[in-house]
């Protein structure tokens, strides 16, 4: 008699049921393992870069909400717990989000990976003249974002989620092309006001001014949140008059009274910019929108 191997055909329905169950289980496992990577960032501008690179493969959370200032922000216990759920934590460094780095040291279950973009001196605080001489508002320079921030974020995502590498790299390439187009657009927009002079509220706009040839001749508040003295305001007004300043910048996170007083003395325009942006703000939570918002405000304020 011929001997057969395997199960007899009469149990075929049972076999099919087992196979169907196995396939269903495999699909469930696949869905579970494909859950978005949790990425926590310190400030909204970093979320604006991580999100387009991560796409649907990541869930991005900013510790600081839109409309707040990193210079005056204090993390709550809930924020510290949020860090404990992160697979990747991204901080700017340079002293601007030292509160986030301190909070990260308090989490009970440390995040799996960490990316700090700029060096932070031990115990340093953000002020004019930053840690290691680096201005931490570098995200306001789209060339730096394309050449430095995007590659670092991409490699950090790939290291945290190797299976998602192809998606991360494809989206990073696409976002880099958008940033190049943005740079070319901003260059054209700012060309008519190149070399125009302005007084910034604090030194957040310096990277943008340096990139596009604008003249920032001083700041209202050397240390954000600390109002200037009468003496420093007089010195700034004297210098600004000599350099024919056309605009004084204010930021929605800070008291504009001193800046408005200086602008009145100069006969200059008061221009609102928002270097942080974020959900619920006029600058928005998309990087390209935020940059266009700020540059359009600058162009309007600096036109003669």
RAQUIZI-V454120 format. One record per residue. N is the residue number from 0. RES is the residue in three letters. PHI is phi in degrees with one decimal (999 if undefined). PSI is psi as a letter, one per 20 degrees, with the letter a starting at -180 (none if undefined). BURIAL is + if it has 16 or more other C-alpha atoms within 10 Angstrom, else -. Layout:
n=N res=RES phi=PHI psi=PSI burial=BURIAL
n=N res=RES phi=PHI psi=PSI burial=BURIAL
This chain:
n=0 res=UNK phi=999 psi=p burial=-
n=1 res=UNK phi=-74.9 psi=p burial=-
n=2 res=UNK phi=-94.8 psi=p burial=-
n=3 res=UNK phi=-104.1 psi=q burial=-
n=4 res=UNK phi=-110.3 psi=q burial=-
n=5 res=UNK phi=82.9 psi=a burial=-
n=6 res=UNK phi=-84.8 psi=q burial=-
n=7 res=UNK phi=-62.4 psi=q burial=-
n=8 res=UNK phi=-62.2 psi=h burial=-
n=9 res=UNK phi=-65.9 psi=i burial=-
n=10 res=UNK phi=-100.4 psi=j burial=-
n=11 res=UNK phi=-50.9 psi=g burial=-
n=12 res=UNK phi=-57.5 psi=h burial=-
n=13 res=UNK phi=-65.0 psi=g burial=-
n=14 res=UNK phi=-61.5 psi=g burial=-
n=15 res=UNK phi=-62.3 psi=h burial=-
n=16 res=UNK phi=-64.0 psi=g burial=-
n=17 res=UNK phi=-64.3 psi=g burial=-
n=18 res=UNK phi=-62.1 psi=g burial=-
n=19 res=UNK phi=-61.0 psi=g burial=-
n=20 res=UNK phi=-62.5 psi=g burial=-
n=21 res=UNK phi=-65.2 psi=g burial=-
n=22 res=UNK phi=-64.9 psi=g burial=-
n=23 res=UNK phi=-60.1 psi=g burial=-
n=24 res=UNK phi=-61.6 psi=g burial=-
n=25 res=UNK phi=-62.8 psi=h burial=-
n=26 res=UNK phi=-66.2 psi=g burial=-
n=27 res=UNK phi=-63.2 psi=g burial=-
n=28 res=UNK phi=-63.6 psi=g burial=-
n=29 res=UNK phi=-62.4 psi=g burial=-
n=30 res=UNK phi=-62.0 psi=g burial=-
n=31 res=UNK phi=-64.0 psi=g burial=-
n=32 res=UNK phi=-75.1 psi=i burial=-
n=33 res=UNK phi=-91.8 psi=j burial=-
n=34 res=UNK phi=-59.0 psi=q burial=-
n=35 res=UNK phi=-57.4 psi=q burial=+
n=36 res=UNK phi=-72.4 psi=p burial=+
n=37 res=UNK phi=-85.3 psi=o burial=+
n=38 res=UNK phi=-117.1 psi=p burial=+
n=39 res=UNK phi=-109.6 psi=p burial=+
n=40 res=UNK phi=-117.2 psi=r burial=+
n=41 res=UNK phi=-78.8 psi=g burial=+
n=42 res=UNK phi=-134.3 psi=q burial=+
n=43 res=UNK phi=-54.8 psi=g burial=+
n=44 res=UNK phi=-57.8 psi=h burial=+
n=45 res=UNK phi=-69.9 psi=h burial=+
n=46 res=UNK phi=-63.2 psi=h burial=+
n=47 res=UNK phi=-67.5 psi=i burial=+
n=48 res=UNK phi=-98.3 psi=g burial=+
n=49 res=UNK phi=-65.1 psi=g burial=+
n=50 res=UNK phi=-59.4 psi=g burial=+
n=51 res=UNK phi=-68.7 psi=h burial=+
n=52 res=UNK phi=-80.8 psi=g burial=+
n=53 res=UNK phi=-73.8 psi=h burial=+
n=54 res=UNK phi=56.2 psi=b burial=-
n=55 res=UNK phi=-71.7 psi=i burial=-
n=56 res=UNK phi=-82.4 psi=i burial=+
n=57 res=UNK phi=-131.0 psi=q burial=+
n=58 res=UNK phi=-118.1 psi=o burial=+
n=59 res=UNK phi=-103.3 psi=p burial=+
n=60 res=UNK phi=-128.4 psi=p burial=+
n=61 res=UNK phi=-98.3 psi=p burial=+
n=62 res=UNK phi=-63.4 psi=g burial=+
n=63 res=UNK phi=-93.3 psi=p burial=+
n=64 res=UNK phi=-77.8 psi=r burial=+
n=65 res=UNK phi=-63.5 psi=q burial=+
n=66 res=UNK phi=90.4 psi=i burial=+
n=67 res=UNK phi=-97.9 psi=r burial=+
n=68 res=UNK phi=-117.1 psi=p burial=+
n=69 res=UNK phi=-66.6 psi=i burial=+
n=70 res=UNK phi=-77.9 psi=i burial=+
n=71 res=UNK phi=-127.7 psi=j burial=-
n=72 res=UNK phi=-92.6 psi=p burial=-
n=73 res=UNK phi=-125.3 psi=p burial=-
n=74 res=UNK phi=-72.0 psi=q burial=-
n=75 res=UNK phi=-91.5 psi=r burial=-
n=76 res=UNK phi=-56.3 psi=h burial=-
n=77 res=UNK phi=-64.4 psi=h burial=-
n=78 res=UNK phi=-67.1 psi=g burial=+
n=79 res=UNK phi=-63.8 psi=h burial=+
n=80 res=UNK phi=-65.8 psi=h burial=+
n=81 res=UNK phi=-59.0 psi=h burial=+
n=82 res=UNK phi=-62.0 psi=h burial=+
n=83 res=UNK phi=-67.1 psi=i burial=+
n=84 res=UNK phi=-95.7 psi=j burial=+
n=85 res=UNK phi=-82.0 psi=p burial=+
n=86 res=UNK phi=-87.0 psi=h burial=+
n=87 res=UNK phi=-141.6 psi=p burial=+
n=88 res=UNK phi=-114.9 psi=p burial=+
n=89 res=UNK phi=-118.4 psi=p burial=+
n=90 res=UNK phi=-120.2 psi=q burial=+
n=91 res=UNK phi=-76.6 psi=g burial=+
n=92 res=UNK phi=81.5 psi=a burial=+
n=93 res=UNK phi=71.1 psi=j burial=+
n=94 res=UNK phi=92.9 psi=i burial=+
n=95 res=UNK phi=-73.6 psi=h burial=+
n=96 res=UNK phi=-127.1 psi=l burial=+
n=97 res=UNK phi=-59.6 psi=h burial=+
n=98 res=UNK phi=-60.0 psi=h burial=+
n=99 res=UNK phi=-71.4 psi=h burial=+
n=100 res=UNK phi=-67.7 psi=h burial=+
n=101 res=UNK phi=-67.9 psi=h burial=-
n=102 res=UNK phi=-64.1 psi=h burial=+
n=103 res=UNK phi=-61.8 psi=h burial=+
n=104 res=UNK phi=-73.7 psi=i burial=-
n=105 res=UNK phi=-99.1 psi=i burial=-
n=106 res=UNK phi=-69.6 psi=q burial=+
n=107 res=UNK phi=-74.6 psi=g burial=-
n=108 res=UNK phi=-108.9 psi=n burial=-
n=109 res=UNK phi=-58.9 psi=q burial=+
n=110 res=UNK phi=-57.3 psi=q burial=+
n=111 res=UNK phi=-76.0 psi=h burial=-
n=112 res=UNK phi=-145.6 psi=q burial=-
n=113 res=UNK phi=-142.0 psi=q burial=+
n=114 res=UNK phi=-129.6 psi=o burial=+
n=115 res=UNK phi=-114.1 psi=p burial=+
n=116 res=UNK phi=-79.1 psi=h burial=+
n=117 res=UNK phi=-123.9 psi=q burial=+
n=118 res=UNK phi=-65.8 psi=q burial=+
n=119 res=UNK phi=-122.4 psi=o burial=+
n=120 res=UNK phi=-65.9 psi=q burial=-
n=121 res=UNK phi=-60.7 psi=p burial=-
n=122 res=UNK phi=74.2 psi=j burial=-
n=123 res=UNK phi=-73.6 psi=q burial=-
n=124 res=UNK phi=-120.6 psi=q burial=+
n=125 res=UNK phi=-69.7 psi=p burial=+
n=126 res=UNK phi=-161.5 psi=r burial=+
n=127 res=UNK phi=-66.5 psi=o burial=+
n=128 res=UNK phi=93.8 psi=n burial=-
n=129 res=UNK phi=-90.4 psi=r burial=+
n=130 res=UNK phi=-54.4 psi=p burial=+
n=131 res=UNK phi=58.3 psi=k burial=-
n=132 res=UNK phi=71.0 psi=j burial=-
n=133 res=UNK phi=-98.0 psi=p burial=+
n=134 res=UNK phi=-77.8 psi=p burial=+
n=135 res=UNK phi=-78.6 psi=i burial=+
n=136 res=UNK phi=-85.8 psi=k burial=+
n=137 res=UNK phi=-66.4 psi=i burial=+
n=138 res=UNK phi=-64.4 psi=i burial=+
n=139 res=UNK phi=-81.9 psi=j burial=+
n=140 res=UNK phi=-111.5 psi=o burial=+
n=141 res=UNK phi=-63.5 psi=h burial=+
n=142 res=UNK phi=-69.3 psi=g burial=+
n=143 res=UNK phi=-63.1 psi=h burial=-
n=144 res=UNK phi=-59.7 psi=g burial=+
n=145 res=UNK phi=-68.5 psi=g burial=+
n=146 res=UNK phi=-86.0 psi=h burial=-
n=147 res=UNK phi=-117.9 psi=g burial=-
n=148 res=UNK phi=-70.1 psi=g burial=+
n=149 res=UNK phi=-59.8 psi=g burial=+
n=150 res=UNK phi=-61.3 psi=g burial=+
n=151 res=UNK phi=-66.9 psi=g burial=+
n=152 res=UNK phi=-64.2 psi=g burial=+
n=153 res=UNK phi=-60.2 psi=g burial=+
n=154 res=UNK phi=-65.0 psi=h burial=+
n=155 res=UNK phi=-66.2 psi=g burial=+
n=156 res=UNK phi=-66.1 psi=g burial=+
n=157 res=UNK phi=-62.8 psi=g burial=+
n=158 res=UNK phi=-64.5 psi=h burial=-
n=159 res=UNK phi=-79.3 psi=h burial=+
n=160 res=UNK phi=-144.0 psi=m burial=+
n=161 res=UNK phi=-58.0 psi=h burial=-
n=162 res=UNK phi=-67.2 psi=h burial=-
n=163 res=UNK phi=-94.4 psi=j burial=+
n=164 res=UNK phi=-55.2 psi=g burial=+
n=165 res=UNK phi=-61.1 psi=g burial=-
n=166 res=UNK phi=-65.8 psi=g burial=-
n=167 res=UNK phi=-61.2 psi=g burial=+
n=168 res=UNK phi=-69.0 psi=h burial=+
n=169 res=UNK phi=-65.6 psi=g burial=-
n=170 res=UNK phi=-71.0 psi=h burial=+
n=171 res=UNK phi=-63.1 psi=g burial=+
n=172 res=UNK phi=-64.0 psi=g burial=+
n=173 res=UNK phi=-65.8 psi=g burial=-
n=174 res=UNK phi=-66.2 psi=h burial=+
n=175 res=UNK phi=-62.6 psi=h burial=+
n=176 res=UNK phi=-65.7 psi=h burial=-
n=177 res=UNK phi=-64.4 psi=h burial=-
n=178 res=UNK phi=-67.6 psi=h burial=+
n=179 res=UNK phi=-64.5 psi=g burial=+
n=180 res=UNK phi=-64.0 psi=h burial=-
n=181 res=UNK phi=-62.4 psi=g burial=+
n=182 res=UNK phi=-58.2 psi=g burial=+
n=183 res=UNK phi=-65.4 psi=h burial=-
n=184 res=UNK phi=-67.1 psi=g burial=-
n=185 res=UNK phi=-66.2 psi=h burial=+
n=186 res=UNK phi=-58.9 psi=g burial=+
n=187 res=UNK phi=-68.0 psi=g burial=-
n=188 res=UNK phi=-63.7 psi=h burial=+
n=189 res=UNK phi=-89.0 psi=i burial=+
n=190 res=UNK phi=-54.8 psi=g burial=-
n=191 res=UNK phi=-67.3 psi=i burial=-
n=192 res=UNK phi=-115.7 psi=j burial=+
n=193 res=UNK phi=-59.6 psi=p burial=+
n=194 res=UNK phi=76.5 psi=j burial=-
n=195 res=UNK phi=-68.0 psi=q burial=+
n=196 res=UNK phi=-105.8 psi=q burial=+
n=197 res=UNK phi=-145.7 psi=r burial=+
n=198 res=UNK phi=-106.3 psi=p burial=+
n=199 res=UNK phi=-86.4 psi=q burial=+
n=200 res=UNK phi=-68.5 psi=g burial=+
n=201 res=UNK phi=-142.8 psi=a burial=+
n=202 res=UNK phi=-85.7 psi=k burial=+
n=203 res=UNK phi=-64.2 psi=h burial=+
n=204 res=UNK phi=-85.0 psi=j burial=+
n=205 res=UNK phi=-56.8 psi=g burial=+
n=206 res=UNK phi=-59.4 psi=h burial=+
n=207 res=UNK phi=-68.7 psi=g burial=+
n=208 res=UNK phi=-61.7 psi=g burial=+
n=209 res=UNK phi=-64.0 psi=h burial=-
n=210 res=UNK phi=-67.6 psi=h burial=-
n=211 res=UNK phi=-111.1 psi=j burial=+
n=212 res=UNK phi=75.2 psi=k burial=+
n=213 res=UNK phi=-90.5 psi=q burial=+
n=214 res=UNK phi=-106.6 psi=o burial=+
n=215 res=UNK phi=-94.8 psi=o burial=+
n=216 res=UNK phi=-97.0 psi=i burial=+
n=217 res=UNK phi=171.4 psi=r burial=+
n=218 res=UNK phi=-130.8 psi=q burial=+
n=219 res=UNK phi=-71.4 psi=g burial=+
n=220 res=UNK phi=-116.3 psi=o burial=+
n=221 res=UNK phi=-65.1 psi=g burial=+
n=222 res=UNK phi=-113.4 psi=o burial=+
n=223 res=UNK phi=-54.4 psi=p burial=+
n=224 res=UNK phi=92.5 psi=i burial=-
n=225 res=UNK phi=-110.6 psi=o burial=-
n=226 res=UNK phi=-64.3 psi=q burial=+
n=227 res=UNK phi=-72.0 psi=q burial=+
n=228 res=UNK phi=-78.2 psi=r burial=-
n=229 res=UNK phi=-58.1 psi=g burial=-
n=230 res=UNK phi=-63.0 psi=g burial=-
n=231 res=UNK phi=-68.1 psi=h burial=-
n=232 res=UNK phi=-65.3 psi=g burial=+
n=233 res=UNK phi=-62.9 psi=g burial=-
n=234 res=UNK phi=-64.5 psi=g burial=-
n=235 res=UNK phi=-65.9 psi=g burial=+
n=236 res=UNK phi=-62.1 psi=g burial=+
n=237 res=UNK phi=-61.4 psi=g burial=-
n=238 res=UNK phi=-65.7 psi=g burial=-
n=239 res=UNK phi=-65.6 psi=h burial=+
n=240 res=UNK phi=-64.4 psi=g burial=-
n=241 res=UNK phi=-62.8 psi=h burial=-
n=242 res=UNK phi=-100.2 psi=j burial=-
n=243 res=UNK phi=54.1 psi=l burial=-
n=244 res=UNK phi=-63.9 psi=p burial=+
n=245 res=UNK phi=-105.9 psi=i burial=+
n=246 res=UNK phi=-147.5 psi=q burial=+
n=247 res=UNK phi=-119.5 psi=p burial=+
n=248 res=UNK phi=-89.1 psi=q burial=+
n=249 res=UNK phi=-125.6 psi=r burial=+
n=250 res=UNK phi=-127.4 psi=p burial=+
n=251 res=UNK phi=-64.1 psi=i burial=+
n=252 res=UNK phi=-81.7 psi=i burial=+
n=253 res=UNK phi=-127.7 psi=q burial=+
n=254 res=UNK phi=-66.1 psi=p burial=-
n=255 res=UNK phi=-88.9 psi=j burial=+
n=256 res=UNK phi=-57.0 psi=g burial=-
n=257 res=UNK phi=-62.9 psi=g burial=+
n=258 res=UNK phi=-64.3 psi=g burial=+
n=259 res=UNK phi=-66.0 psi=h burial=+
n=260 res=UNK phi=-62.5 psi=g burial=-
n=261 res=UNK phi=-63.4 psi=g burial=+
n=262 res=UNK phi=-61.6 psi=h burial=+
n=263 res=UNK phi=-63.1 psi=g burial=-
n=264 res=UNK phi=-65.3 psi=h burial=-
n=265 res=UNK phi=-89.8 psi=i burial=+
n=266 res=UNK phi=69.0 psi=k burial=-
n=267 res=UNK phi=-101.4 psi=r burial=+
n=268 res=UNK phi=-76.8 psi=q burial=+
n=269 res=UNK phi=-98.7 psi=p burial=+
n=270 res=UNK phi=-122.1 psi=p burial=+
n=271 res=UNK phi=-91.0 psi=p burial=+
n=272 res=UNK phi=-125.7 psi=q burial=+
n=273 res=UNK phi=-136.3 psi=n burial=+
n=274 res=UNK phi=-72.6 psi=i burial=+
n=275 res=UNK phi=-100.5 psi=g burial=+
n=276 res=UNK phi=60.3 psi=b burial=+
n=277 res=UNK phi=117.2 psi=r burial=+
n=278 res=UNK phi=-56.4 psi=p burial=-
n=279 res=UNK phi=83.1 psi=j burial=-
n=280 res=UNK phi=-108.0 psi=q burial=+
n=281 res=UNK phi=-64.3 psi=h burial=+
n=282 res=UNK phi=-71.6 psi=h burial=+
n=283 res=UNK phi=83.5 psi=r burial=+
n=284 res=UNK phi=-113.9 psi=k burial=+
n=285 res=UNK phi=-116.5 psi=p burial=+
n=286 res=UNK phi=-57.4 psi=g burial=+
n=287 res=UNK phi=-65.4 psi=h burial=+
n=288 res=UNK phi=-63.6 psi=g burial=-
n=289 res=UNK phi=-60.8 psi=g burial=+
n=290 res=UNK phi=-65.5 psi=g burial=+
n=291 res=UNK phi=-63.5 psi=h burial=+
n=292 res=UNK phi=-57.9 psi=g burial=+
n=293 res=UNK phi=-69.2 psi=g burial=+
n=294 res=UNK phi=-69.8 psi=h burial=+
n=295 res=UNK phi=-61.3 psi=h burial=-
n=296 res=UNK phi=-64.1 psi=g burial=+
n=297 res=UNK phi=-62.3 psi=g burial=+
n=298 res=UNK phi=-60.5 psi=g burial=+
n=299 res=UNK phi=-63.5 psi=h burial=-
n=300 res=UNK phi=-75.9 psi=h burial=+
n=301 res=UNK phi=-99.0 psi=i burial=+
n=302 res=UNK phi=-66.6 psi=q burial=-
n=303 res=UNK phi=-78.4 psi=none burial=-
